[in-house]
Amino acid sequence: MAGVRLREVTKRFKGVAAVDGVDLEVASGLFVALLGPSGCGKTTLLRLVAGFESPDAGTVAIDDEVVSTATSVVPPERRRIGMVFQSYALWPHMNVADNVGYALKVKSVPAAERKRRVAAALAAVGLADYGRRRPSELSGGQRQRVALARCLAMEPRVVLLDEPLANLDVHLRDSMQAEFRAFHAATGSTMIYVTHDQAEAMALADMVAVMHRGRVEQLAPPADLYHRPATPMVAEFVGRGMVVPALVEGSPDAGRIRASVLGAAVPLRCNGATNSALACLRPEGLELADADAGGCIPARVETLTFTGATTTVHLRVEGTGEDRPLYLHVAEHVPPRGSRVGVRIRDGWLIPG
Amino acid sequence: MTLTPFQALDRRVGIDGEKVLLAVVTLYVVVFAALPLARLLAEAFLPEGRMSGELVLQVLTSRAAVNATVNTIETAVWSTVISLLLGTSVAILVGLTDVRFKPSLSFLLLMPMLIPAQISALSWLELTGPSSPVLHALGIAPPLGTRNPLYSREGVILLMGIEHATIVFLSVRAGLRVLPRNLVEAARAAGATPGRIVRDIVLPQLRPAMVAGGALAFVSSIGNFGIPALLGIPGRYTLLTTLIYQRLSGFGPRVLGEVGALALVLAALAAVGLAVQAIALRGHRSAAAAGPDVTPFRLAAWRLPVEALLWGLLVLIAILPLVALAGTSLVQALGVPLTPTTATFEHYRYILTEYPATRRAFLNSGSLAALAAIVIALISLPLGHVALRRPSALTRVIDVIADAPFALPGIVLSIACIMVYLKPLPLLGVGLYGTYGIILFAYFGRFLALGLRPTVAGLRQIDPALEEAASIAGAGALRRLATVVLPLAAPAAMAGAVLVFMSAFNELTVSVLLWSSGYETLGVIVFNLYDEGNATAAAAVAMLSVLVTLAIAAVLTFAVRRMPKGVLPWQA
């Protein structure tokens, strides 16, 4: 089993840093998602690990073996890694079995063993009878399964996945997600999974690295990202958190700290850092109250969005000169548009960064 | 464990099969393209060169050179005007209106691509001359002994204009393909009539395509040899290409310095056109796949007249000359009327059995063209691949140099090759001048770009991830090229090879200066037979080579359905 370690890795394209001094350690056997908006550098980071790009600075190591430095790069074909591409990248001139067995052929694995391993890999993704088909005869989901089987057959140290579900229909994604989880459970291999879809990242990965402007903003388990975002960007990107100014009034005690948020005194969860001035609020941590109830933030209902089980209420905070809208979900007693209400903060998080 | 050949190769060359590829393609381009052109420049600008400053000045200020230069520019400008009018109007009528049989109309205008200039010129002479079988059949032939009106400045300009209309047509058609449909639809919604839309919306949008196509037509006119040779020499209207030919064939290699200076003028004129084209295309090159075509304008009552006009025009310029050529090849003697009873295959029998040079020429041209096609296809794959996937300053330079021998007039390359190969090669002690080898080497340079373009078009359509996936699977550079890139790009490379074959098989411009007895090409034979006054035999040879070319084009057109779009220049 192999881990992946990046140290101070920088990659520039035409002078612009796509990856900017990234330190990242992926422990052996872990499933890590690289999550971020388009252009954040996540795909470049993946291609640096694969060896398709060479870093301008820093090192990449797989299994404690340094494979990339600014001056020398072990080519991808010598890295013993697997990769699943967004476009599947099945060779159209080979049938399914030849696609899956190509790496074994390159390694001169004897024909009998090759056949056995190809059959096993195809069986593992539920395509045992498809060996003689051409990739063009398969559906998108089947193609991605073949790509997965190809990966499986070469028994890689690390598996890299580059937005593997982006080309699939929504209803296929769920079953492919299950496929990836099964793959990870069966092989125990280290997996790095690039996606811009946070639901996908949260559902699949043990750890999620949120990237922004070429940097890793936070590497944490999914629940931590949501409840304890390290930076305002993470707070806003993951789950559309509301980032508001917070005035700390006291010192942390048992993971809590008193603060004034939008004029209301609130105990915020915190990790001990006290020099911060921003808090992350979630809609489920807010509740509506009467307009003049004590300890509440006065606000006006701006718009209402009906979403089925609940209605999302968008509010504008009054009197603070603060222009940030708040929102929350209510199931019943929806206030009319334009009405004045009070907002009570039941839970919030003091963003440390 | 035994190594497969690929593993052995990958291991022997270390990690960098790619460096090996780069070295091979660089060597090829240096030897067959860079070396001759560099030699030509060196002869002019280095003090020990054949073209010392004094000689160049003397040559270039001579009456003959000044006249030829003026004539060349004049011909190129006026023929470009004709090409622009013809190519643009047909492209717009076919592209934007509801005329029927569009593929056939396009194919007719593209015929000149398949028929070399000297054969077009010969066909037109047979069409318009006093012994024209077509005019005789219509009873409007001028009396025997009348001078053919095409033996003139106007004749040269007209034929070149028609010949190069194809280039403008292709460029404008490509421009129309990427014309956003909603621009036209917005103008229609605004109430503009079709004529107004063409004038106000379409033509301004097409300007880069027209300028680029016109510039290429200009460059082709500058370098054209077949038309001024057959029409201009008898008409005493000398262009730079024919002046070079006459000097060199009259006085031999001792005037190499002099013709080298003329070739530089030719190259400089062509370079101006190429620069204009490059500027016109700047920023338009990557115009991506177009959306749906513009809904054609309905010509309504005008459709039939417009169709009649188009067909009349295209039959006149593409079919009738060939009919005249076929007629001439079948008449008993020039001037004898052609009827089913008088038609004879005598001239075919003569050229195939009694005139040994013809058979030799078929063998020479066939083998030269086949060798050039195979070698160029083989080098195009790694060359295109390296340039596309591992772009660097070096590959960009290679790309430009690889294009130069095809973009510049063929005669410039010929003279450059003579300069390189006149003396025995330094290490081998063998001279190539006056052999089959010099023609072959010139073809290797000349037609590289022709084979490279379809190959690159094919390579471009291969998802880079396919190769990356092979890399992930452990395949080294050479194995990736052989097992992934080659199978996927082979159809396109094959199409390129056939284009090279078709062009080289009928080519005259390069070999006219390089041939020697025993190493004649088909183009040279047609030209020489006509020059000797044996028009009927020339027509018979021309007919045979046209038939070969058309047959190959037909096979390719049907075979191409399996190939990526855009590999055949005459196809949609």
Interface residues (C-beta under 8 A of the other chain):
Chain A: A50 F52 P75 P76 E77 R78 R80 I81 G82 M83 F85 Q86 S87 A89 L90 W91 P92 H93 Y102 A103 V106 K107 S108 A147 R150 M154
Chain B: M1 T2 L3 T4 F6 Q7 I15 D463 A465 L466 E468 A469 A470 S471 I472 A473 G474 A475 G476 R479 T483 V484 P487 L488
